Amino acid sequence: MNYVINDGIFLRTVCGENFLVNIKKRPGESGYIKQISDREKVLFMILSKDTERSHAVADLVSILSLEESKAENLYDSFTGSLLNHGFIRREEL
Protein backbone atom coordinates (compact mmCIF):
# COMPACT_ATOMS: atom_id res chain seq x y z
CA MET A 1 0.00 0.00 0.00
CA ASN A 2 1.21 3.47 -0.87
CA TYR A 3 0.14 6.92 0.21
CA VAL A 4 -0.70 9.78 -2.13
CA ILE A 5 -0.50 13.42 -1.13
CA ASN A 6 -3.92 14.99 -1.60
CA ASP A 7 -4.44 17.89 -3.99
CA GLY A 8 -4.09 21.31 -2.44
CA ILE A 9 -1.36 20.33 0.06
CA PHE A 10 1.72 22.54 0.13
CA LEU A 11 4.90 22.56 2.19
CA ARG A 12 5.99 26.01 3.34
CA THR A 13 8.82 27.17 5.58
CA VAL A 14 8.27 30.43 7.44
CA CYS A 15 10.89 31.89 9.79
CA GLY A 16 12.62 28.51 9.96
CA GLU A 17 9.44 26.62 10.86
CA ASN A 18 7.91 24.00 8.51
CA PHE A 19 4.21 23.87 7.78
CA LEU A 20 1.93 21.73 5.66
CA VAL A 21 -0.94 23.81 4.34
CA ASN A 22 -4.22 22.31 3.11
CA ILE A 23 -5.96 24.81 0.85
CA LYS A 24 -8.70 22.37 -0.23
CA LYS A 25 -10.14 21.23 3.09
CA ARG A 26 -12.92 18.70 2.63
CA PRO A 27 -15.63 17.67 5.09
CA GLY A 28 -14.16 15.38 7.74
CA GLU A 29 -10.64 16.74 7.36
CA SER A 30 -9.20 18.54 10.34
CA GLY A 31 -6.98 21.57 10.19
CA TYR A 32 -5.71 23.73 7.40
CA ILE A 33 -2.16 23.92 8.75
CA LYS A 34 0.12 21.36 10.42
CA GLN A 35 3.54 22.25 11.79
CA ILE A 36 6.17 19.59 11.10
CA SER A 37 9.75 18.93 12.18
CA ASP A 38 12.79 19.07 9.92
CA ARG A 39 12.85 15.25 9.78
CA GLU A 40 9.18 15.18 8.84
CA LYS A 41 9.90 17.79 6.15
CA VAL A 42 12.48 15.45 4.63
CA LEU A 43 9.99 12.58 4.74
CA PHE A 44 7.26 14.71 3.16
CA MET A 45 9.62 15.59 0.33
CA ILE A 46 10.38 11.86 -0.11
CA LEU A 47 6.64 11.07 -0.11
CA SER A 48 6.08 13.62 -2.84
CA LYS A 49 8.32 11.54 -5.13
CA ASP A 50 8.05 7.92 -3.93
CA THR A 51 5.45 6.68 -1.50
CA GLU A 52 6.52 3.05 -1.31
CA ARG A 53 7.35 2.42 2.35
CA SER A 54 10.55 0.44 1.79
CA HIS A 55 11.98 3.11 -0.53
CA ALA A 56 11.04 5.94 1.81
CA VAL A 57 12.58 4.17 4.82
CA ALA A 58 15.79 3.50 2.88
CA ASP A 59 15.94 7.17 1.88
CA LEU A 60 15.45 8.26 5.50
CA VAL A 61 18.29 5.97 6.61
CA SER A 62 20.53 7.40 3.91
CA ILE A 63 19.63 11.09 4.13
CA LEU A 64 19.16 11.45 7.90
CA SER A 65 21.61 8.74 9.02
CA LEU A 66 18.88 7.04 11.04
CA GLU A 67 18.81 3.45 12.18
CA GLU A 68 16.30 1.49 10.12
CA SER A 69 13.97 0.93 13.09
CA LYS A 70 13.88 4.69 13.82
CA ALA A 71 13.24 5.46 10.15
CA GLU A 72 10.36 2.94 10.14
CA ASN A 73 8.89 4.51 13.29
CA LEU A 74 9.15 7.99 11.78
CA TYR A 75 7.49 6.81 8.56
CA ASP A 76 4.65 5.02 10.37
CA SER A 77 3.90 7.80 12.86
CA PHE A 78 4.13 10.64 10.34
CA THR A 79 2.04 8.96 7.64
CA GLY A 80 -0.52 8.00 10.29
CA SER A 81 -0.78 11.62 11.42
CA LEU A 82 -1.02 12.92 7.84
CA LEU A 83 -3.71 10.36 7.04
CA ASN A 84 -5.72 11.34 10.12
CA HIS A 85 -5.52 15.03 9.20
CA GLY A 86 -6.46 14.56 5.54
CA PHE A 87 -3.11 15.48 4.02
CA ILE A 88 -2.64 12.06 2.37
CA ARG A 89 -4.78 9.11 1.34
CA ARG A 90 -4.14 5.39 0.90
CA GLU A 91 -3.74 3.99 -2.58
CA GLU A 92 -3.77 0.29 -3.28
CA LEU A 93 -1.40 -0.95 -5.94
Rosetta blueprint (number, residue, H / E / L):
1 M L
2 N E
3 Y E
4 V E
5 I E
6 N L
7 D L
8 G L
9 I E
10 F E
11 L E
12 R E
13 T E
14 V E
15 C L
16 G L
17 E E
18 N E
19 F E
20 L E
21 V E
22 N E
23 I L
24 K L
25 K L
26 R L
27 P L
28 G L
29 E L
30 S L
31 G L
32 Y L
33 I E
34 K E
35 Q E
36 I E
37 S L
38 D H
39 R H
40 E H
41 K H
42 V H
43 L H
44 F H
45 M H
46 I H
47 L H
48 S L
49 K L
50 D L
51 T L
52 E L
53 R H
54 S H
55 H H
56 A H
57 V H
58 A H
59 D H
60 L H
61 V H
62 S H
63 I H
64 L H
65 S L
66 L L
67 E L
68 E H
69 S H
70 K H
71 A H
72 E H
73 N H
74 L H
75 Y H
76 D H
77 S H
78 F H
79 T H
80 G H
81 S H
82 L H
83 L H
84 N H
85 H L
86 G L
87 F L
88 I E
89 R E
90 R E
91 E E
92 E L
93 L L
